[in-house]
């Protein structure tokens, strides 16, 4: 792999981790249970994407 490709992978993994963290933080602040569940679902989805992407490496 080239340096540029490795940097792209690092960025993609970092973005997924960031989105997961932000969704968790946001969900913990929400009052509406339905909305909180949706945001928690997004957090889990980003976690799964991270794991799948990392697994490909």
Backbone bond lengths (Angstrom), bond angles and torsions (degrees), N, CA, C in turn:
res aa  C-N    CA-C-N  psi(-1)  N-CA   C-N-CA  omega(-1)  CA-C   N-CA-C  phi
1 X - - - 1.446 - - 1.516 110.09 -
2 X 1.298 113.77 146.78 1.457 118.14 178.24 1.531 109.50 -82.71
3 X 1.303 114.85 165.43 1.457 120.91 177.72 1.525 110.40 -60.56
4 X 1.320 116.44 -40.59 1.458 121.08 -179.46 1.532 110.64 -63.78
5 X 1.315 117.39 -41.38 1.464 121.04 178.43 1.527 111.47 -64.64
6 X 1.315 116.24 -41.25 1.461 120.21 178.36 1.530 111.47 -64.54
7 X 1.321 116.28 -38.59 1.465 120.22 177.05 1.529 111.09 -65.02
8 X 1.335 116.42 -38.39 1.459 120.03 177.75 1.527 110.22 -62.94
9 X 1.313 117.05 -44.38 1.469 121.24 179.40 1.522 110.48 -63.18
10 X 1.312 116.43 -43.74 1.464 120.69 178.35 1.532 110.83 -60.23
11 X 1.321 116.68 -42.94 1.468 120.99 178.16 1.529 111.40 -63.78
12 X 1.325 116.51 -44.58 1.464 120.54 -178.70 1.529 110.85 -62.47
13 X 1.324 117.19 -43.79 1.458 120.57 177.87 1.531 110.83 -64.50
14 X 1.306 115.95 -41.38 1.461 120.45 178.38 1.520 112.41 -62.51
15 X 1.321 116.44 -39.70 1.462 120.32 178.92 1.524 110.80 -64.88
16 X 1.311 117.06 -43.79 1.463 119.62 179.58 1.524 111.00 -63.37
17 X 1.323 117.15 -41.24 1.464 120.98 178.32 1.527 110.12 -64.17
18 X 1.328 116.78 -41.60 1.462 121.87 178.59 1.530 110.67 -61.63
19 X 1.346 116.88 -48.03 1.459 120.39 -179.37 1.527 111.12 -61.81
20 X 1.314 116.50 -39.60 1.458 120.94 178.42 1.534 110.31 -61.34
21 X 1.317 116.25 -47.67 1.466 121.29 -179.66 1.520 111.47 -62.74
22 X 1.321 116.91 -45.89 1.472 120.64 -179.03 1.527 110.84 -63.78
23 X 1.320 117.81 -39.14 1.462 120.31 178.72 1.526 110.76 -65.06
24 X 1.325 117.21 -41.43 1.464 120.57 178.24 1.526 110.36 -61.70
25 X 1.325 116.25 -46.42 1.466 120.69 -179.69 1.523 111.13 -62.71
26 X 1.313 116.23 -43.35 1.463 120.54 -179.21 1.522 110.66 -65.86
27 X 1.333 117.35 -43.90 1.465 121.20 -179.52 1.524 111.27 -59.57
28 X 1.312 116.74 -37.77 1.464 119.82 -178.38 1.528 112.38 -68.08
29 X 1.323 116.97 -17.43 1.461 121.21 -178.24 1.527 113.40 -99.56
30 X 1.322 116.51 -7.22 1.465 119.85 -176.28 1.527 111.58 -83.17
31 X 1.316 116.02 141.08 1.458 122.66 178.11 1.531 111.60 -89.29
32 X 1.316 116.76 -38.07 1.466 122.69 -177.13 1.528 109.94 -71.72
33 X 1.330 118.20 116.63 1.462 120.60 -176.65 1.532 113.54 -62.60
34 X 1.317 117.09 -36.55 1.461 120.10 -179.77 1.530 110.97 -66.80
35 X 1.303 115.89 -44.38 1.465 121.00 178.57 1.529 110.16 -66.37
36 X 1.344 116.35 -40.91 1.465 120.70 178.11 1.532 110.55 -59.84
37 X 1.338 116.42 -42.59 1.466 120.36 178.34 1.532 111.73 -62.38
38 X 1.322 116.28 -39.46 1.469 120.07 178.90 1.529 111.16 -64.19
39 X 1.316 116.42 -43.52 1.468 120.57 -178.93 1.530 110.26 -69.86
40 X 1.330 117.39 -37.50 1.462 120.14 175.51 1.522 110.83 -63.57
41 X 1.318 115.96 -36.74 1.464 120.89 176.26 1.532 110.69 -63.07
42 X 1.321 116.13 -40.49 1.470 119.94 176.37 1.529 110.92 -62.47
43 X 1.319 116.31 -40.13 1.456 120.72 178.65 1.524 110.70 -61.37
44 X 1.320 115.83 -44.70 1.467 120.10 178.70 1.519 111.14 -64.78
45 X 1.315 116.46 -37.66 1.473 120.93 178.98 1.528 110.35 -63.73
46 X 1.322 117.22 -44.29 1.462 120.08 179.01 1.531 110.73 -66.30
47 X 1.311 116.91 -34.40 1.467 120.98 175.97 1.523 110.02 -63.37
48 X 1.324 116.48 -42.70 1.467 120.70 -179.82 1.528 110.86 -67.37
49 X 1.312 116.83 -40.89 1.469 120.27 177.83 1.522 109.60 -60.88
50 X 1.347 116.73 -43.82 1.459 120.88 178.44 1.528 110.29 -58.66
51 X 1.330 116.70 -48.54 1.465 121.06 -178.61 1.529 111.68 -62.22
52 X 1.328 116.30 -42.87 1.462 120.09 179.05 1.522 111.98 -64.04
53 X 1.317 115.30 -44.90 1.458 120.42 -179.30 1.530 110.64 -65.22
54 X 1.334 115.78 -44.13 1.452 120.56 178.92 1.524 110.83 -64.05
55 X 1.325 116.06 -36.37 1.461 121.14 178.70 1.520 113.18 -64.01
56 X 1.305 116.83 -27.98 1.458 120.45 178.49 1.538 112.04 -69.65
57 X 1.319 115.32 -22.74 1.455 119.13 -178.40 1.505 109.15 -79.05
